[in-house]
Amino acid sequence: MQITIAQCNLTVGAIAANCNKIVEVTQNSPVDSIVVFPELSITGYPPEDLLFRPDLYKRVDAALETIAAASAKHVVVVGHPWRENECIYNSVSVYHQGQLLVRYHKQALPNYGVFDEKRYFTPGSQAASFEYQGKKIGLLICEDLWTDQPIAKFDGQNIDLILSMNASPFNQEKQTEREALITKRSQNHNLPIVYVNHVCGQDELIFDGGSFAVNAAGELVSRLALCNESIVSLDFEQDFTKGEIADLPASEEAEVYQALVLATRDYVNKNGFAGAVLGLSGGIDSALTLAIAVDALGADRVQAVMMPFKYTAQMSVEDAKQQAEACGIEFDIVSIEPMFNSFMGALTPMFKDDTVDTTEENLQARSRGVLLMALSNKKRRMVLTTGNKSEMAVGYCTLYGDMAGGFAVIKDVPKTLVYRLSEYRNTISPVIPQRVIDRPPSAELAPDQVDQDSLPDYDDLDAILEAYVENDLSLNEIVSLGYDASVVKKVLRLVDINEYKRRQSAIGPKITQRNFGKDRRYPITSGFGREHAQ
């Protein structure tokens, strides 16, 4: 018996296109094989409130009919939502020779972090299996394996193999966590398990693939590549014959970098943009964003603009130009001075009694935002914003300025990781000038400005942010780790008062345990921060 793992890049809501891909992959798979697709493969994952639309189910039903008709020479295992008796289920259907063999409803519904499945789905209550070529095969869906109860229902049922359909999003070291969990389940129940995952970028989520199979002893017998579509067929008799095992990324930086490339490529392409445009400042954040964009889209689809002002260092202009040439992209230098002066000319009568402050700094950033958005409109290119997680956390960014754009590539990347990713990318080919990596970071909105004029050292800042944002530690608990109380209090206050900014930021791909997005839903109007800072 052969099992074909179909690790496909599918698109949420593109039901007809997804159906066509499912049929094509099925027809190109070995005859008589069981072709297994990911969770909710017909609709893509997560379909969110599309699940409340009655017309969605008409399209799903039509797709299921098409897939059933394509199952003459294969067994097709496909995920989809199913509506019955005013309930919606997260389901898998198995077709062979045009007939439905079994339909299974997911039992364990995740409702934490980025998951909202209890908003939509009713949990199933029954185990489900089917027989093929003398083997009895059990079905599970994603979260079913993260708790022990669903798989335990197969104990004593003479099950030969488990197929698990998944939509498991990426974060750092997630693949290691998945494989450890499935190994444990396999060993505890003496069952081979096939784990099939999506591979795509979907808004702020990255599904990194890495589908795999383990034998009854929990030993890895096959792994598909991370962050790439892949179709692999495995031989199964009493257990699996060992197949190809794709290497895991050589480092955390390699793992994160390829995930960001996938997320950027799919967001720009699936939303119909001709390419991307970004402001290239000569700093490390925009340098890394440019490298990712070029690797995702190709140099011919990326434009960078250097927008200097009187505070811009000559080395910034030189470094931006050097990187643009190394990447082979379209590059322009446009001074913001005329635009800034025009704005100030209009505002000066109203500012006559006020001193110069951050207003003038923010106006520089907003002048750049106006230019980039005009290019986006004219050229149909998505503006990529370049702010990192550390800056986003403490509000070290300008609304409608450097925050203006459609996709924030490194929004969930702490500043310390920005440096490591930049150094990693240069091991592939040296596209980021070394001076950009080595020089102190600066927004260059005032004379001789550096980030540490306003912020703690990034090593300390990122550690404090991880403790507060990702681990939910209190002020006193963070101080007990050895950080200065006044610094911690300042950082926590900045995080709390800048929720309104983050709520207006472009979405960006999640790579950490908790991102500023679906993972963290805090009120904008709140006295919590004021109280704990007292």
Buried (B, 14 or more C-beta within 10 A) or exposed (E): BBBBBBBBBBBBBBBEEBBEBBBEBBEEBBEEBBBBBBBBBBBBBBBBEBBEEEEBBEBBEBBBEBBBEBBEBBBBBBBBBBBEEEEBBBBBBBBBEEEEBBBBBBBBBBEEBBBBBEEBBBBBEEBBBBEBEEBBBBBBBBBBBBEEEBBEBBEEEEBBBBBBBBBBBBBBEBBEEBBEEBBBBBBEBEBBBBBBBBBBBBBBBBBBBBBBBBBBEBBBBBBBBBBBBBBBBBBBEEBBEBBEEBEBBEEBBBBBBBBBBBBBBBBBBBEEBBBBBBBBBBBBBBBBBBBBBBBBBEBEBBBBBBBBBEBBBEEBBBBBBBBBEBBEBBBBBBBBBEBBEEBEEEBEEEEEEEEEEEEBBBBBBBBBBBBBBEBBEEBEBBBBBBBBBBBBBBBBBBBEBBBBBBBBBBBBBBBBBBBBBBEBBBEEEEBBBEEBBEBEBBBBBBEEBEBEEEBBEBEBBBBBBBBBBBEEBEBEEBBEEEBEEEBBBBBBBBBBBBBEBBEEBBBBBBBBBBBBBBBEEBEEEEEEBEEBBE
